Amino acid sequence: MPIIHHSTIQQQFNKALEKASLDKRAVLFSYTEELSSFAAPLDLFSASYSEFYGERYFWKEPNDEVILIGLGSIYSLRVNQQTENRFQYIDREWEKLLASAYIFNPFDISGTGPLLMGGFSFDSETERDQNWTSFGNAAFHLPQIMISSIKGQTFLTINIMATRNDDEGTLELLQEKVQKLFGSTDQNKEISNIVNQEELNAHEWKESVALAVNAIQEGELDKVVLSRRMRLDFDKTILPEQVLSRLWMEQHQSYLFALEELNHCFTGASPERLILKENDQILSTCLAGSIKRTGNAADDGLLGLELLNDRKNRDEHQFVVKMISDVLDPFCIEMSIPDTPEVMKMRDIQHLYTPVRGKVNNTGTTLLKLVEALHPTPALGGIPREKAMELIREVENSDRGFYGAPVGWFDYRGNGEFCVAIRSGLLKENEAILYSGCGIVADSNPEDEYIETGIKFKPMLRALGGKNL
Ligand SMILES: C=C(O[C@H]1C=CC=C(C(=O)O)[C@@H]1O)C(=O)O
């Protein structure tokens, strides 16, 4: 059982209270300790339902080296309008909060101590539709209780926005909350079942692919990624823990994420890293070019080889490699990029994959600066970027929301990671909207692209109990 009430924490907390009283404003107090034992991460997430539903945040990177469970939001940063640069805004406000914070964290380990979990919308220049209004153009949260599992070690971080109205009782209350959380088991929640499954505007989507191919052949642009949606209705409210536990079993080698905003939850299993930053080391991933999997290892091997040798897919992939390396180059003193891609095999699909590593040249290069520069990569936008964005706005008559956008976390030391939120969907009570897209180039065929986007629905569809798998 975690112990968060002893003299060290008390002293630190008292200092934060004094400062809050003097400054007449809230001061962040953060305390981290290592836990000796830890329930399975998803059991803990699930057990937090009664106390924290609507304010839960989950992150797991493919190798299980970083698993974060954030519960309760004691401080949030949102950007609703296009009034100023959303990346700079989040960076600046976070820095301001940290400037007066009292942080007790004896561990020099990324992902422990205070951190923000959240993400950005795909396109801040379009308005969010009603599904996405609570997410806006950026939504980040500092959890009240955070459990981080980092390379096998587990940590508890508690965060309090201390005000002059708080006293030692505040710590005690939080202590009780933590004890309750670790003591409680998952209430047997009812599983929701699909009552209706419907692809939205499939015919129009194929037409817009044909239109995009035309524009590319006319030389207006080189590549654009077009997405489409599927809607599912359920017999009762669909719970994020239900979806996450299926993704955990079936898509374990992906980034698993969930961001709740009251009764909405954006969740998914993405294979695509946008950027990882650990001190001055960065790692980005180029992922573009796809082929199916069959369930038979020998056939999958042959398909993988076909993908590696397919000109259309290699071109599509090369666009992404060039753009990501061009974008990161000015921020780096060293970079390393393999000459040829590898094949990354996911449960339902295989992709061409190239890792891009670098060493940043400047301490002022924040993770969000890199996210801003990279987003959207041609794996989700296109080439040239602005032209592709214009075409997406023109032909996709719906809001992508956070689909295809950066989702992740970053801590008070500036380390963190963002994935590109694909293979994802928005859960809103007894309805889910799933998103899927694919890269369109000069020789794309609408029917093939339709089939490819069908495959990309599968991870979420499977996790939700859907049909046609
Ligand atoms: C846009 C998606 O995938 C991107 C990532 C990998 C491969 C892609 C492709 O081959 O088209 C897409 O660019 C999606 O899954 O919704």
PDBQT file of the ligand as one rigid body, heavy atoms in Angstrom, charges set to zero:
ROOT
HETATM    1  C1  LIG A 501      -3.936   7.328 -41.995  1.00  0.00    +0.000 C 
HETATM    2  C2  LIG A 501      -3.726   6.125 -41.497  1.00  0.00    +0.000 C 
HETATM    3  O1  LIG A 501      -2.555   5.432 -41.647  1.00  0.00    +0.000 OA
HETATM    4  C3  LIG A 501      -1.368   6.096 -42.081  1.00  0.00    +0.000 C 
HETATM    5  C4  LIG A 501      -0.242   5.425 -41.401  1.00  0.00    +0.000 C 
HETATM    6  C5  LIG A 501       0.397   4.339 -41.948  1.00  0.00    +0.000 C 
HETATM    7  C6  LIG A 501       0.161   3.971 -43.284  1.00  0.00    +0.000 C 
HETATM    8  C7  LIG A 501      -0.640   4.736 -44.075  1.00  0.00    +0.000 C 
HETATM    9  C8  LIG A 501      -0.847   4.364 -45.497  1.00  0.00    +0.000 C 
HETATM   10  O2  LIG A 501      -0.235   3.387 -45.950  1.00  0.00    +0.000 OA
HETATM   11  O3  LIG A 501      -1.675   4.994 -46.162  1.00  0.00    +0.000 OA
HETATM   12  C9  LIG A 501      -1.261   6.004 -43.597  1.00  0.00    +0.000 C 
HETATM   13  O4  LIG A 501      -0.475   7.049 -44.082  1.00  0.00    +0.000 OA
HETATM   14  C10 LIG A 501      -4.782   5.441 -40.699  1.00  0.00    +0.000 C 
HETATM   15  O5  LIG A 501      -4.537   4.342 -40.197  1.00  0.00    +0.000 OA
HETATM   16  O6  LIG A 501      -5.890   6.000 -40.527  1.00  0.00    +0.000 OA
ENDROOT
TORSDOF 0
